[in-house]
Amino acid sequence: MRGRFAFTLIELLVVLAILAVLTGLLLVGVQKAREAANRVSCSNNLKQLGLAASIYNSSHSVLPPGYLGPLNNETPRPPPIGRVVDNTVQNVGLFAYLLPYLECEAISKQLKVKFDLNSGGDPWWAGPNGGSNLAVAQTSIKTLLCPGDDPYAGTKGAVYAAHFFNFGQRWNFYAPSWDYSTVPVAANLGRTSYLGVGGAFGRGTNATFNEFEGLFTNRSQNSLDRIPDGTSNTLLFGEVLGGQSNGVKEYSASWLGVGAMPTVGGMRPAKPAWFQYSSNHPGIVQFCFADGSVRALKPGSTAPGLLLRGPYTQDWYVLQQLAGFRDGGIRDASSLMQ
């Protein structure tokens, strides 16, 4: 009689263990390859934004404004805390200006907003054209979406306007949002994974923050050929993940209403507060510089203390120096460069 060959229990367990290890290694490799592809695609998006801004600058001799906020830059002042949007102005962000240069001219032609920098107008979601603009605002624009981020995954709502400035010894920032439960259209608003860099805290009179004014602020009119710090030393666009709580995304920015963000909050990948530049790329946040180059920055210790009041670290000042376009800073930026 011939015996039958079979695996023993121990042999079977060993085979299963080997298969599990190989599968794990394969998954790690797939994840690394996917992240590498996401990072390259994200970098290309930022390059496209930089190119669009450059072409706009060549055509108009000026960059688009960061956003059309209050005509008086330092209003509303707190109290109240400043969370109420100004309903006398357009509240339109810079991407609305760049649409024709992002191969989105058809979308641009459907928008019915007042682009005048020197006068107010109906907010983009209100007035006789509000309904039409709301429909356009729901368009998803691929160039504005990092493949490593899902800005539509927010659990609460969409930010539809933003304004930030500094004055005296204080600063003010508001980013009103629509809650999905009260404004269903908020769930469908087109989002962005990128925002223009507004410097430490936009324009204003605070000695510390105003020194680091960025290229994209409220009704700004800056130009690429007039950057005292040089285009290779000045941030133009950066990655954002939106507002999170305990690592769960709550809010994301709409591309039509939010054009820029301050850098006062520093960088914090993966689990940021609303006003922190961030990404899902491990250990880095990608930025497009004013010369069109895309570089990865390490967060370092750029995130300040409670309520953004400091203490401010050397890394924080380096980031603000890169974000400002006329601060004349000479700090060594190598600590943040990958």
Buried (B, 14 or more C-beta within 10 A) or exposed (E): EEEEEEEEEEEEEEEEEEEEEEEEEEEEEEEEEEBEEBBEBBBEBBBBBBBBBBBBBEEEEBBBBBBBBBBEBBBBEEEEEBEEBBEEBBBBBBBBBBBBBBEBEEBBEBBBBBEEBEEBBBBBBBBEBBEEBBEBBBBEBEBBBBBBBBBBEBEBBBBBBBBBBBBEEBBBBBBBBBEBEEBEBBBBBBBBBBBBBBBBBBBBBBEBBBBBBBBBBBBBEBEBEEBEBEBEBBBBBBBBBBBBEEEEBBBBBBBBBBBBBBBBBBBBBBBBBBBBBBBBBEEBBBBBBBBBBBBBBBBBBBBBEEEBEEEBBEBBBBBBBBBBBBBEBEBEBEBBEE
